[in-house]
Amino acid sequence: MNKTILIVEDEPRMQDIIADYLQNEGYQTLVANNGVEALELFKKNRVDLILLDVMMPKLDGLSVCRNIRKYNSQVLIIMLTAKSEENDKLLGYEYGADDYVTKPFSLKILVAKINALLKRAGDYLKESPEIHYVGRLVVNELSHTVALANENIELTPKEFELLVYFIRNKNMVLSREIIMNKVWGYEYYGDLRTVDTHVKRLRQKLKSESDIISTVRGIGYKLEVIK
């Protein structure tokens, strides 16, 4: 089945350019003119990935991202923004965005990012699916679920990917650079603080089990499992 991408962009010309390019690449597309319309389309349709402009009328992209994550959705989100400031990007990651593209951008690079995100998300469902028991956590790679004391924990795709990477490399010290390359990919050129932001969010969601991920000062992180 073809993947469906929701394009949320208030400039009609940019909408058409992105939609035509993605359709030529084999994707199905939906288009929203503003944040309110985006949420309505998201609720009514199966969407695999959202291209979400930050600056929009009625409801800005960051608010849309935050609202979608409130639905506990694991849909992939790439933010589109004319802003290049670091803090804006970090705020987007705090709200649950998976990646960022700064305008003006190359359509080839945009599609490469889309392909990479969808591939990595799919790989975690296909490669070595197994159930992990870490402390009181039950992490199921096949169903893409995490439970704590029989209560489901909703993670974004990137948070789930990060947790699984920690589990697969338990009791090993992992530098931020290694985590960035393995979880975000070698083609990703984001700030290493992206790793810190996602680890912080992941720890918050793991609640009483948050201390299984320890900080190794000056290096990175380690998931500690005591048998």
N, C-alpha and C positions, 0 to 999 in steps of 0.2 A: 504494500500500500504506500502511495506517495505521502511524503511528509507535508504537513500543512504549516505554513508560516503566516503569522498575523503581523502585518506591517502597520505600525501606529505612527503616523506622520501627518502633520497638518498642511504640508506644502503639496498641492496636487501634482505638480511636475515631478517632484522627488518620489511621490507615491508610484506614479506610472513607470518611472525609470527602474526603480527597485523591483516592482512587481513583474515587469516584462523580463528583466534579467533573471529573476528567480524562476519564473515559469519556463524560460528557455533552458534552465539548469535542471528541470524536472520536478520542481516543487509546486504544490498548490498554494495559492495565496488568498488571504483575506485582508481587507484594507479598512482602517479606522481613521477618521479625521481628527479625533480628539480623545482625551482620556476616558470620558464617560462612555463614548461609543465603543472604545476598546474593551472596557469591562463587560459591556452588554454582549459583544461578539464572543468574548472569551467564555462567558457562561453558557452560550448557546451552541458552541462548536468545539470539536476536538482539535486542539492546537498543540503542535509539537515544539514550536519555538516562536518567541515574540521578538520582533525588532521594535524597540520602544524609544521614541524620541523623548528627550527630557523636557524641552521647552514647548508646551502646547497649551491651547486655550481650554477652559473649563476645569481640567484636571491635569496637572503636570505629570511627566513620566515617572518621577520618583514616587509620587502618591499612587499611581497606577501599580507600580511594582510592589509597593508595600501592601496594597489592597489584595493583589493576586496571591501574595504569600500568606495573607490572612486566611485565604481559602484552603491553605495547606497544599497548594498546588506545587508540583515539582516540574512544571513546564520550564524549559530553558528560556532565559531572557538575556538579550544583548541590548544594551543601552546605546542610543545614538545621540550624540551631543556636539554642539559647537564649542562647548567649554573644554579647555585643556587643563584646568586647574586640578591638581592632585586631590584636594579635599572633596571636590564634587564626585570624583570617581570612587573614593573611599566610602563616601556616603551611599553611593549606589550599591556597592558591595554589602554595606551594612543592611540595606533594605532587601537584599537577596538577589541582586543581578549576578549573572554568571560571567559576563564579559562586557567590554566597552569598545566602541568605535567612535573616534573623534572626526567630525566633519571638517573639511571635505575628505572623503575616503574613496579608495579604489573599490569598485564593485567586485573585482577578482579577490581582493583581500577579504571583503565582507563574506563572500561565498566560501572562501577557504576557512574562515572562522566558524561559519555555520556548519560546514561539513565536519570540521574537527570536533565541535561540541556534540553534534548528533552521533558521530562515530564513537566518541569516548563514552557517552551515555549508554549507547547500545552495547558496547563491548563489556560493560560491567554486568549486563544482563546475560551475555553469552559465554564469557570466559570463566571457567572454573566456578560455576555457581555452587555455593555452599552456605551452610548456616554456621555462624560464628557465635560462640558464647563467651562474652567478655565481661567479667564481673556479673552484674545483674542484667546486662544488655544481651539481647538476641538480635543479631544482624543477619538478615536473609538476603543474599545477593541475587537470588533468582526472582524473588517477589519485590526486591528493592524496598524492603521495610526494616524498621528498627523498632524494637519494643523494650520497654523498661518496666519490669514487674507487671507484665501482661498489658501494659498501656502503650499504645503506639506513639512514637516520636516522629513528627513530620520534619523531614530535612529537605533542603533544596537539592537538586541533582549534584551540585558541586560539593555541598556539605557531605552528602552520602559518599561520593567518590573519595573525598578526603578521609573520611572515617575508615572506609574499606582499605585505602592505601596504608593508613596507620596500622590497621589490623594485620594486613598481609606482611607488614614489616615490624611486627611487635617486638618490643625490647631492643630495638635498634635506634641509635641516635640519628635523626634525619635533619639535614641542614635545610634552611629555607630555600636555597637554590635547588636542591634535589627535589623537594616537595613541589616547587613551582614547575620544574621541568617535567616531572612525572604526572602531576595532576592537571596542570594547565597546558602542558605541551611545550616543546622546544620553540615553537613559532610564536609563543606568547611573550610579549615584551613589557608586561606590567611591572609595577613596583613590588618589591618583596614584601612590603607591608600588607599586600593583598592576602598573603598567607596568614599573617597575624590576625587580620580582620576575620577571616573564615574560621580560624581556630577558636577565636573568642566567641563567635556565634555558635560554633559547634559545642563548645564547653557549656554554654548557657543552656542549650537544648538537652544536653545529657544529664543535667541536674545533679543528682546525688552521685553519678558516676563520672562527673567532669574531671575528677582528679586522676583518671587513668591516663590522661594526656598531660605529661609534665613538660615544663619548659627547661631546656638545657641552655643555660646562660651563654650568650655569645655564639651559639651554634644554631639551635633550632628547637626541635621537639622530639619527644619519645613517648610511645604508647607502652605503658608498663603493665604487664600481666603477671601476677604472682600466682603460681600454681600451688 
